[in-house]
Amino acid sequence: MAPTARKNILCSLALVSLIWFGFQANNVNAMTRAEYRSQIRSMEITQRPNRFGHVYGNNVRRIHHMRHGR
C-alpha cells in the first residue's frame, strides 16, 4: 500500500472516530457542557467566541467587529 493511501486511511479513521464517539464533553477549564453553554448564552452576542456551526452568530460578530473594531 502506498504511503499516501495509508495516510489517507489513518486520517479518515481519525475523523470517523471523532464523529462516532463525539468530542470531549469538558473544555480546558473542566466545565461541563451545560455550564459552558449557560456561560455562553449569558454573554452578549457580540462578545461570544466563534463556534463551529454557529453561522448566524459568527457573522453577526464578524460584521460588528468590522464596523466597530475589536
PDB file with SEQRES, HELIX, SHEET and CRYST1 records, atoms N, CA, C and O in Angstrom:
SEQRES   1 A   70  MET ALA PRO THR ALA ARG LYS ASN ILE LEU CYS SER LEU          
SEQRES   2 A   70  ALA LEU VAL SER LEU ILE TRP PHE GLY PHE GLN ALA ASN          
SEQRES   3 A   70  ASN VAL ASN ALA MET THR ARG ALA GLU TYR ARG SER GLN          
SEQRES   4 A   70  ILE ARG SER MET GLU ILE THR GLN ARG PRO ASN ARG PHE          
SEQRES   5 A   70  GLY HIS VAL TYR GLY ASN ASN VAL ARG ARG ILE HIS HIS          
SEQRES   6 A   70  MET ARG HIS GLY ARG                                          
HELIX    1 AA1 PRO A    3  PHE A   21  1                                  19    
HELIX    2 AA2 ARG A   33  SER A   42  1                                  10    
HELIX    3 AA3 VAL A   55  HIS A   68  1                                  14    
CRYST1    1.000    1.000    1.000  90.00  90.00  90.00 P 1           1          
ATOM      1  N   MET A   1       0.856  -1.179   0.000  1.00  0.00           N  
ATOM      2  CA  MET A   1       0.000   0.000   0.000  1.00  0.00           C  
ATOM      3  C   MET A   1       0.901   1.241   0.000  1.00  0.00           C  
ATOM      4  O   MET A   1       1.894   1.291   0.726  1.00  0.00           O  
ATOM      5  N   ALA A   2       0.558   2.215  -0.797  1.00  0.00           N  
ATOM      6  CA  ALA A   2       1.353   3.441  -0.902  1.00  0.00           C  
ATOM      7  C   ALA A   2       1.250   4.255   0.386  1.00  0.00           C  
ATOM      8  O   ALA A   2       0.230   4.209   1.073  1.00  0.00           O  
ATOM      9  N   PRO A   3       2.311   5.004   0.713  1.00  0.00           N  
ATOM     10  CA  PRO A   3       2.285   5.812   1.945  1.00  0.00           C  
ATOM     11  C   PRO A   3       1.146   6.827   1.984  1.00  0.00           C  
ATOM     12  O   PRO A   3       0.577   7.085   3.045  1.00  0.00           O  
ATOM     13  N   THR A   4       0.811   7.405   0.824  1.00  0.00           N  
ATOM     14  CA  THR A   4      -0.273   8.396   0.834  1.00  0.00           C  
ATOM     15  C   THR A   4      -1.621   7.733   1.102  1.00  0.00           C  
ATOM     16  O   THR A   4      -2.471   8.309   1.780  1.00  0.00           O  
ATOM     17  N   ALA A   5      -1.819   6.529   0.576  1.00  0.00           N  
ATOM     18  CA  ALA A   5      -3.073   5.813   0.831  1.00  0.00           C  
ATOM     19  C   ALA A   5      -3.180   5.452   2.306  1.00  0.00           C  
ATOM     20  O   ALA A   5      -4.255   5.550   2.898  1.00  0.00           O  
ATOM     21  N   ARG A   6      -2.065   5.035   2.897  1.00  0.00           N  
ATOM     22  CA  ARG A   6      -2.050   4.697   4.320  1.00  0.00           C  
ATOM     23  C   ARG A   6      -2.365   5.933   5.157  1.00  0.00           C  
ATOM     24  O   ARG A   6      -3.105   5.861   6.139  1.00  0.00           O  
ATOM     25  N   LYS A   7      -1.792   7.069   4.753  1.00  0.00           N  
ATOM     26  CA  LYS A   7      -2.032   8.323   5.472  1.00  0.00           C  
ATOM     27  C   LYS A   7      -3.495   8.742   5.346  1.00  0.00           C  
ATOM     28  O   LYS A   7      -4.096   9.209   6.314  1.00  0.00           O  
ATOM     29  N   ASN A   8      -4.064   8.576   4.155  1.00  0.00           N  
ATOM     30  CA  ASN A   8      -5.472   8.926   3.944  1.00  0.00           C  
ATOM     31  C   ASN A   8      -6.394   8.043   4.780  1.00  0.00           C  
ATOM     32  O   ASN A   8      -7.391   8.518   5.324  1.00  0.00           O  
ATOM     33  N   ILE A   9      -6.063   6.774   4.879  1.00  0.00           N  
ATOM     34  CA  ILE A   9      -6.884   5.863   5.676  1.00  0.00           C  
ATOM     35  C   ILE A   9      -6.821   6.242   7.147  1.00  0.00           C  
ATOM     36  O   ILE A   9      -7.845   6.249   7.831  1.00  0.00           O  
ATOM     37  N   LEU A  10      -5.626   6.558   7.639  1.00  0.00           N  
ATOM     38  CA  LEU A  10      -5.484   6.950   9.040  1.00  0.00           C  
ATOM     39  C   LEU A  10      -6.246   8.233   9.347  1.00  0.00           C  
ATOM     40  O   LEU A  10      -6.892   8.341  10.389  1.00  0.00           O  
ATOM     41  N   CYS A  11      -6.172   9.201   8.445  1.00  0.00           N  
ATOM     42  CA  CYS A  11      -6.910  10.458   8.645  1.00  0.00           C  
ATOM     43  C   CYS A  11      -8.412  10.208   8.629  1.00  0.00           C  
ATOM     44  O   CYS A  11      -9.151  10.787   9.426  1.00  0.00           O  
ATOM     45  N   SER A  12      -8.857   9.356   7.732  1.00  0.00           N  
ATOM     46  CA  SER A  12     -10.284   9.037   7.662  1.00  0.00           C  
ATOM     47  C   SER A  12     -10.754   8.343   8.932  1.00  0.00           C  
ATOM     48  O   SER A  12     -11.830   8.648   9.448  1.00  0.00           O  
ATOM     49  N   LEU A  13      -9.954   7.414   9.435  1.00  0.00           N  
ATOM     50  CA  LEU A  13     -10.321   6.724  10.674  1.00  0.00           C  
ATOM     51  C   LEU A  13     -10.365   7.680  11.856  1.00  0.00           C  
ATOM     52  O   LEU A  13     -11.235   7.568  12.720  1.00  0.00           O  
ATOM     53  N   ALA A  14      -9.428   8.620  11.895  1.00  0.00           N  
ATOM     54  CA  ALA A  14      -9.425   9.600  12.987  1.00  0.00           C  
ATOM     55  C   ALA A  14     -10.680  10.462  12.931  1.00  0.00           C  
ATOM     56  O   ALA A  14     -11.297  10.729  13.962  1.00  0.00           O  
ATOM     57  N   LEU A  15     -11.057  10.896  11.739  1.00  0.00           N  
ATOM     58  CA  LEU A  15     -12.249  11.722  11.582  1.00  0.00           C  
ATOM     59  C   LEU A  15     -13.513  10.945  11.952  1.00  0.00           C  
ATOM     60  O   LEU A  15     -14.393  11.469  12.633  1.00  0.00           O  
ATOM     61  N   VAL A  16     -13.594   9.714  11.506  1.00  0.00           N  
ATOM     62  CA  VAL A  16     -14.761   8.886  11.823  1.00  0.00           C  
ATOM     63  C   VAL A  16     -14.851   8.646  13.325  1.00  0.00           C  
ATOM     64  O   VAL A  16     -15.944   8.670  13.890  1.00  0.00           O  
ATOM     65  N   SER A  17     -13.716   8.415  13.974  1.00  0.00           N  
ATOM     66  CA  SER A  17     -13.759   8.177  15.421  1.00  0.00           C  
ATOM     67  C   SER A  17     -14.199   9.424  16.172  1.00  0.00           C  
ATOM     68  O   SER A  17     -14.903   9.322  17.177  1.00  0.00           O  
ATOM     69  N   LEU A  18     -13.794  10.604  15.698  1.00  0.00           N  
ATOM     70  CA  LEU A  18     -14.262  11.836  16.336  1.00  0.00           C  
ATOM     71  C   LEU A  18     -15.767  11.992  16.197  1.00  0.00           C  
ATOM     72  O   LEU A  18     -16.454  12.366  17.148  1.00  0.00           O  
ATOM     73  N   ILE A  19     -16.269  11.705  15.016  1.00  0.00           N  
ATOM     74  CA  ILE A  19     -17.707  11.841  14.785  1.00  0.00           C  
ATOM     75  C   ILE A  19     -18.468  10.755  15.549  1.00  0.00           C  
ATOM     76  O   ILE A  19     -19.500  11.027  16.162  1.00  0.00           O  
ATOM     77  N   TRP A  20     -17.951   9.520  15.508  1.00  0.00           N  
ATOM     78  CA  TRP A  20     -18.658   8.403  16.127  1.00  0.00           C  
ATOM     79  C   TRP A  20     -18.701   8.521  17.644  1.00  0.00           C  
ATOM     80  O   TRP A  20     -19.757   8.329  18.246  1.00  0.00           O  
ATOM     81  N   PHE A  21     -17.571   8.834  18.269  1.00  0.00           N  
ATOM     82  CA  PHE A  21     -17.500   8.878  19.727  1.00  0.00           C  
ATOM     83  C   PHE A  21     -17.755  10.265  20.291  1.00  0.00           C  
ATOM     84  O   PHE A  21     -17.915  10.417  21.502  1.00  0.00           O  
ATOM     85  N   GLY A  22     -17.794  11.256  19.454  1.00  0.00           N  
ATOM     86  CA  GLY A  22     -18.068  12.614  19.900  1.00  0.00           C  
ATOM     87  C   GLY A  22     -16.825  13.299  20.433  1.00  0.00           C  
ATOM     88  O   GLY A  22     -15.837  12.656  20.787  1.00  0.00           O  
ATOM     89  N   PHE A  23     -16.901  14.606  20.480  1.00  0.00           N  
ATOM     90  CA  PHE A  23     -15.801  15.377  21.022  1.00  0.00           C  
ATOM     91  C   PHE A  23     -15.860  15.323  22.545  1.00  0.00           C  
ATOM     92  O   PHE A  23     -16.889  14.964  23.117  1.00  0.00           O  
ATOM     93  N   GLN A  24     -14.782  15.673  23.185  1.00  0.00           N  
ATOM     94  CA  GLN A  24     -14.715  15.653  24.650  1.00  0.00           C  
ATOM     95  C   GLN A  24     -15.774  16.589  25.221  1.00  0.00           C  
ATOM     96  O   GLN A  24     -15.915  17.717  24.747  1.00  0.00           O  
ATOM     97  N   ALA A  25     -16.512  16.149  26.217  1.00  0.00           N  
ATOM     98  CA  ALA A  25     -17.616  16.929  26.778  1.00  0.00           C  
ATOM     99  C   ALA A  25     -17.129  18.080  27.646  1.00  0.00           C  
ATOM    100  O   ALA A  25     -17.858  19.054  27.836  1.00  0.00           O  
ATOM    101  N   ASN A  26     -15.933  17.993  28.168  1.00  0.00           N  
ATOM    102  CA  ASN A  26     -15.413  19.055  29.034  1.00  0.00           C  
ATOM    103  C   ASN A  26     -14.398  19.898  28.276  1.00  0.00           C  
ATOM    104  O   ASN A  26     -13.664  19.392  27.428  1.00  0.00           O  
ATOM    105  N   ASN A  27     -14.365  21.177  28.588  1.00  0.00           N  
ATOM    106  CA  ASN A  27     -13.355  22.030  27.977  1.00  0.00           C  
ATOM    107  C   ASN A  27     -12.150  22.114  28.902  1.00  0.00           C  
ATOM    108  O   ASN A  27     -12.094  21.399  29.903  1.00  0.00           O  
ATOM    109  N   VAL A  28     -11.182  22.975  28.587  1.00  0.00           N  
ATOM    110  CA  VAL A  28      -9.940  23.037  29.353  1.00  0.00           C  
ATOM    111  C   VAL A  28     -10.144  23.484  30.786  1.00  0.00           C  
ATOM    112  O   VAL A  28      -9.348  23.112  31.648  1.00  0.00           O  
ATOM    113  N   ASN A  29     -11.154  24.253  31.078  1.00  0.00           N  
ATOM    114  CA  ASN A  29     -11.386  24.746  32.431  1.00  0.00           C  
ATOM    115  C   ASN A  29     -12.204  23.766  33.267  1.00  0.00           C  
ATOM    116  O   ASN A  29     -12.686  24.130  34.339  1.00  0.00           O  
ATOM    117  N   ALA A  30     -12.366  22.551  32.804  1.00  0.00           N  
ATOM    118  CA  ALA A  30     -13.089  21.486  33.499  1.00  0.00           C  
ATOM    119  C   ALA A  30     -14.545  21.856  33.769  1.00  0.00           C  
ATOM    120  O   ALA A  30     -15.104  21.474  34.797  1.00  0.00           O  
ATOM    121  N   MET A  31     -15.156  22.594  32.854  1.00  0.00           N  
ATOM    122  CA  MET A  31     -16.577  22.921  32.956  1.00  0.00           C  
ATOM    123  C   MET A  31     -17.356  21.851  32.201  1.00  0.00           C  
ATOM    124  O   MET A  31     -16.884  21.329  31.191  1.00  0.00           O  
ATOM    125  N   THR A  32     -18.532  21.532  32.685  1.00  0.00           N  
ATOM    126  CA  THR A  32     -19.368  20.603  31.937  1.00  0.00           C  
ATOM    127  C   THR A  32     -19.935  21.333  30.726  1.00  0.00           C  
ATOM    128  O   THR A  32     -19.888  22.561  30.643  1.00  0.00           O  
ATOM    129  N   ARG A  33     -20.463  20.567  29.803  1.00  0.00           N  
ATOM    130  CA  ARG A  33     -21.023  21.161  28.593  1.00  0.00           C  
ATOM    131  C   ARG A  33     -22.187  22.094  28.930  1.00  0.00           C  
ATOM    132  O   ARG A  33     -22.329  23.150  28.314  1.00  0.00           O  
ATOM    133  N   ALA A  34     -23.018  21.713  29.902  1.00  0.00           N  
ATOM    134  CA  ALA A  34     -24.165  22.545  30.299  1.00  0.00           C  
ATOM    135  C   ALA A  34     -23.700  23.864  30.912  1.00  0.00           C  
ATOM    136  O   ALA A  34     -24.273  24.916  30.629  1.00  0.00           O  
ATOM    137  N   GLU A  35     -22.665  23.813  31.749  1.00  0.00           N  
ATOM    138  CA  GLU A  35     -22.134  25.047  32.348  1.00  0.00           C  
ATOM    139  C   GLU A  35     -21.544  25.957  31.275  1.00  0.00           C  
ATOM    140  O   GLU A  35     -21.729  27.173  31.309  1.00  0.00           O  
ATOM    141  N   TYR A  36     -20.828  25.350  30.318  1.00  0.00           N  
ATOM    142  CA  TYR A  36     -20.232  26.131  29.234  1.00  0.00           C  
ATOM    143  C   TYR A  36     -21.319  26.803  28.399  1.00  0.00           C  
ATOM    144  O   TYR A  36     -21.205  27.983  28.064  1.00  0.00           O  
ATOM    145  N   ARG A  37     -22.370  26.061  28.062  1.00  0.00           N  
ATOM    146  CA  ARG A  37     -23.467  26.633  27.276  1.00  0.00           C  
ATOM    147  C   ARG A  37     -24.171  27.757  28.020  1.00  0.00           C  
ATOM    148  O   ARG A  37     -24.495  28.785  27.425  1.00  0.00           O  
ATOM    149  N   SER A  38     -24.412  27.574  29.313  1.00  0.00           N  
ATOM    150  CA  SER A  38     -25.089  28.633  30.071  1.00  0.00           C  
ATOM    151  C   SER A  38     -24.208  29.872  30.173  1.00  0.00           C  
ATOM    152  O   SER A  38     -24.711  30.996  30.154  1.00  0.00           O  
ATOM    153  N   GLN A  39     -22.892  29.673  30.281  1.00  0.00           N  
ATOM    154  CA  GLN A  39     -21.980  30.817  30.310  1.00  0.00           C  
ATOM    155  C   GLN A  39     -21.992  31.545  28.966  1.00  0.00           C  
ATOM    156  O   GLN A  39     -22.017  32.775  28.927  1.00  0.00           O  
ATOM    157  N   ILE A  40     -21.973  30.793  27.868  1.00  0.00           N  
ATOM    158  CA  ILE A  40     -22.002  31.389  26.528  1.00  0.00           C  
ATOM    159  C   ILE A  40     -23.320  32.126  26.311  1.00  0.00           C  
ATOM    160  O   ILE A  40     -23.325  33.244  25.796  1.00  0.00           O  
ATOM    161  N   ARG A  41     -24.435  31.515  26.697  1.00  0.00           N  
ATOM    162  CA  ARG A  41     -25.746  32.138  26.482  1.00  0.00           C  
ATOM    163  C   ARG A  41     -25.941  33.391  27.316  1.00  0.00           C  
ATOM    164  O   ARG A  41     -26.737  34.255  26.947  1.00  0.00           O  
ATOM    165  N   SER A  42     -25.231  33.510  28.435  1.00  0.00           N  
ATOM    166  CA  SER A  42     -25.371  34.703  29.268  1.00  0.00           C  
ATOM    167  C   SER A  42     -24.572  35.883  28.708  1.00  0.00           C  
ATOM    168  O   SER A  42     -24.768  37.021  29.135  1.00  0.00           O  
ATOM    169  N   MET A  43     -23.671  35.618  27.750  1.00  0.00           N  
ATOM    170  CA  MET A  43     -22.874  36.692  27.143  1.00  0.00           C  
ATOM    171  C   MET A  43     -23.683  37.411  26.070  1.00  0.00           C  
ATOM    172  O   MET A  43     -24.620  36.852  25.499  1.00  0.00           O  
ATOM    173  N   GLU A  44     -23.308  38.644  25.809  1.00  0.00           N  
ATOM    174  CA  GLU A  44     -23.880  39.379  24.691  1.00  0.00           C  
ATOM    175  C   GLU A  44     -23.393  38.725  23.400  1.00  0.00           C  
ATOM    176  O   GLU A  44     -22.279  38.203  23.360  1.00  0.00           O  
ATOM    177  N   ILE A  45     -24.204  38.744  22.346  1.00  0.00           N  
ATOM    178  CA  ILE A  45     -23.864  38.001  21.126  1.00  0.00           C  
ATOM    179  C   ILE A  45     -22.569  38.502  20.486  1.00  0.00           C  
ATOM    180  O   ILE A  45     -21.851  37.724  19.857  1.00  0.00           O  
ATOM    181  N   THR A  46     -22.265  39.785  20.640  1.00  0.00           N  
ATOM    182  CA  THR A  46     -21.029  40.305  20.042  1.00  0.00           C  
ATOM    183  C   THR A  46     -19.796  39.946  20.859  1.00  0.00           C  
ATOM    184  O   THR A  46     -18.677  40.115  20.374  1.00  0.00           O  
ATOM    185  N   GLN A  47     -19.964  39.461  22.075  1.00  0.00           N  
ATOM    186  CA  GLN A  47     -18.835  39.092  22.936  1.00  0.00           C  
ATOM    187  C   GLN A  47     -18.570  37.583  22.954  1.00  0.00           C  
ATOM    188  O   GLN A  47     -17.545  37.148  23.478  1.00  0.00           O  
ATOM    189  N   ARG A  48     -19.463  36.793  22.399  1.00  0.00           N  
ATOM    190  CA  ARG A  48     -19.311  35.341  22.415  1.00  0.00           C  
ATOM    191  C   ARG A  48     -18.168  34.910  21.498  1.00  0.00           C  
ATOM    192  O   ARG A  48     -17.881  35.588  20.511  1.00  0.00           O  
ATOM    193  N   PRO A  49     -17.514  33.794  21.811  1.00  0.00           N  
ATOM    194  CA  PRO A  49     -16.458  33.286  20.922  1.00  0.00           C  
ATOM    195  C   PRO A  49     -17.073  32.675  19.666  1.00  0.00           C  
ATOM    196  O   PRO A  49     -18.219  32.226  19.688  1.00  0.00           O  
ATOM    197  N   ASN A  50     -16.312  32.659  18.574  1.00  0.00           N  
ATOM    198  CA  ASN A  50     -16.779  31.996  17.364  1.00  0.00           C  
ATOM    199  C   ASN A  50     -16.797  30.500  17.602  1.00  0.00           C  
ATOM    200  O   ASN A  50     -15.877  29.935  18.192  1.00  0.00           O  
ATOM    201  N   ARG A  51     -17.876  29.863  17.125  1.00  0.00           N  
ATOM    202  CA  ARG A  51     -18.024  28.426  17.308  1.00  0.00           C  
ATOM    203  C   ARG A  51     -18.410  27.797  15.987  1.00  0.00           C  
ATOM    204  O   ARG A  51     -19.140  28.386  15.190  1.00  0.00           O  
ATOM    205  N   PHE A  52     -17.910  26.593  15.765  1.00  0.00           N  
ATOM    206  CA  PHE A  52     -18.177  25.862  14.535  1.00  0.00           C  
ATOM    207  C   PHE A  52     -19.668  25.568  14.410  1.00  0.00           C  
ATOM    208  O   PHE A  52     -20.287  25.063  15.347  1.00  0.00           O  
ATOM    209  N   GLY A  53     -20.240  25.882  13.256  1.00  0.00           N  
ATOM    210  CA  GLY A  53     -21.643  25.588  13.012  1.00  0.00           C  
ATOM    211  C   GLY A  53     -22.601  26.685  13.432  1.00  0.00           C  
ATOM    212  O   GLY A  53     -23.799  26.592  13.165  1.00  0.00           O  
ATOM    213  N   HIS A  54     -22.102  27.712  14.076  1.00  0.00           N  
ATOM    214  CA  HIS A  54     -22.950  28.809  14.532  1.00  0.00           C  
ATOM    215  C   HIS A  54     -22.805  29.972  13.541  1.00  0.00           C  
ATOM    216  O   HIS A  54     -22.217  31.008  13.851  1.00  0.00           O  
ATOM    217  N   VAL A  55     -23.356  29.766  12.354  1.00  0.00           N  
ATOM    218  CA  VAL A  55     -23.144  30.689  11.244  1.00  0.00           C  
ATOM    219  C   VAL A  55     -23.722  32.062  11.543  1.00  0.00           C  
ATOM    220  O   VAL A  55     -23.057  33.070  11.304  1.00  0.00           O  
ATOM    221  N   TYR A  56     -24.936  32.126  12.056  1.00  0.00           N  
ATOM    222  CA  TYR A  56     -25.574  33.425  12.306  1.00  0.00           C  
ATOM    223  C   TYR A  56     -24.775  34.246  13.315  1.00  0.00           C  
ATOM    224  O   TYR A  56     -24.432  35.397  13.048  1.00  0.00           O  
ATOM    225  N   GLY A  57     -24.483  33.666  14.456  1.00  0.00           N  
ATOM    226  CA  GLY A  57     -23.744  34.392  15.494  1.00  0.00           C  
ATOM    227  C   GLY A  57     -22.351  34.783  15.045  1.00  0.00           C  
ATOM    228  O   GLY A  57     -21.892  35.885  15.343  1.00  0.00           O  
ATOM    229  N   ASN A  58     -21.667  33.888  14.327  1.00  0.00           N  
ATOM    230  CA  ASN A  58     -20.327  34.204  13.839  1.00  0.00           C  
ATOM    231  C   ASN A  58     -20.366  35.372  12.863  1.00  0.00           C  
ATOM    232  O   ASN A  58     -19.493  36.238  12.907  1.00  0.00           O  
ATOM    233  N   ASN A  59     -21.374  35.411  11.975  1.00  0.00           N  
ATOM    234  CA  ASN A  59     -21.483  36.521  11.023  1.00  0.00           C  
ATOM    235  C   ASN A  59     -21.831  37.823  11.722  1.00  0.00           C  
ATOM    236  O   ASN A  59     -21.302  38.873  11.357  1.00  0.00           O  
ATOM    237  N   VAL A  60     -22.709  37.779  12.722  1.00  0.00           N  
ATOM    238  CA  VAL A  60     -23.048  38.988  13.479  1.00  0.00           C  
ATOM    239  C   VAL A  60     -21.801  39.552  14.138  1.00  0.00           C  
ATOM    240  O   VAL A  60     -21.563  40.758  14.083  1.00  0.00           O  
ATOM    241  N   ARG A  61     -21.002  38.690  14.762  1.00  0.00           N  
ATOM    242  CA  ARG A  61     -19.767  39.148  15.411  1.00  0.00           C  
ATOM    243  C   ARG A  61     -18.770  39.688  14.401  1.00  0.00           C  
ATOM    244  O   ARG A  61     -18.126  40.707  14.648  1.00  0.00           O  
ATOM    245  N   ARG A  62     -18.635  39.012  13.261  1.00  0.00           N  
ATOM    246  CA  ARG A  62     -17.689  39.449  12.231  1.00  0.00           C  
ATOM    247  C   ARG A  62     -18.060  40.843  11.725  1.00  0.00           C  
ATOM    248  O   ARG A  62     -17.190  41.703  11.591  1.00  0.00           O  
ATOM    249  N   ILE A  63     -19.337  41.068  11.445  1.00  0.00           N  
ATOM    250  CA  ILE A  63     -19.789  42.380  10.961  1.00  0.00           C  
ATOM    251  C   ILE A  63     -19.621  43.435  12.044  1.00  0.00           C  
ATOM    252  O   ILE A  63     -19.194  44.553  11.755  1.00  0.00           O  
ATOM    253  N   HIS A  64     -19.951  43.096  13.284  1.00  0.00           N  
ATOM    254  CA  HIS A  64     -19.800  44.043  14.393  1.00  0.00           C  
ATOM    255  C   HIS A  64     -18.339  44.469  14.544  1.00  0.00           C  
ATOM    256  O   HIS A  64     -18.048  45.654  14.708  1.00  0.00           O  
ATOM    257  N   HIS A  65     -17.422  43.501  14.491  1.00  0.00           N  
ATOM    258  CA  HIS A  65     -16.007  43.827  14.661  1.00  0.00           C  
ATOM    259  C   HIS A  65     -15.454  44.590  13.459  1.00  0.00           C  
ATOM    260  O   HIS A  65     -14.545  45.406  13.612  1.00  0.00           O  
ATOM    261  N   MET A  66     -15.996  44.330  12.257  1.00  0.00           N  
ATOM    262  CA  MET A  66     -15.554  45.094  11.081  1.00  0.00           C  
ATOM    263  C   MET A  66     -15.969  46.556  11.210  1.00  0.00           C  
ATOM    264  O   MET A  66     -15.197  47.456  10.881  1.00  0.00           O  
ATOM    265  N   ARG A  67     -17.180  46.789  11.685  1.00  0.00           N  
ATOM    266  CA  ARG A  67     -17.701  48.157  11.777  1.00  0.00           C  
ATOM    267  C   ARG A  67     -17.163  48.923  12.972  1.00  0.00           C  
ATOM    268  O   ARG A  67     -16.914  50.124  12.869  1.00  0.00           O  
ATOM    269  N   HIS A  68     -16.979  48.257  14.101  1.00  0.00           N  
ATOM    270  CA  HIS A  68     -16.627  48.950  15.340  1.00  0.00           C  
ATOM    271  C   HIS A  68     -15.226  48.641  15.835  1.00  0.00           C  
ATOM    272  O   HIS A  68     -14.794  49.217  16.833  1.00  0.00           O  
ATOM    273  N   GLY A  69     -14.517  47.770  15.184  1.00  0.00           N  
ATOM    274  CA  GLY A  69     -13.194  47.375  15.661  1.00  0.00           C  
ATOM    275  C   GLY A  69     -13.313  46.421  16.819  1.00  0.00           C  
ATOM    276  O   GLY A  69     -14.408  46.168  17.321  1.00  0.00           O  
ATOM    277  N   ARG A  70     -12.205  45.901  17.233  1.00  0.00           N  
ATOM    278  CA  ARG A  70     -12.236  44.925  18.350  1.00  0.00           C  
ATOM    279  C   ARG A  70     -12.098  45.625  19.611  1.00  0.00           C  
ATOM    280  O   ARG A  70     -12.098  44.996  20.669  1.00  0.00           O  
TER     281      ARG A  70                                                      
END                                                                             
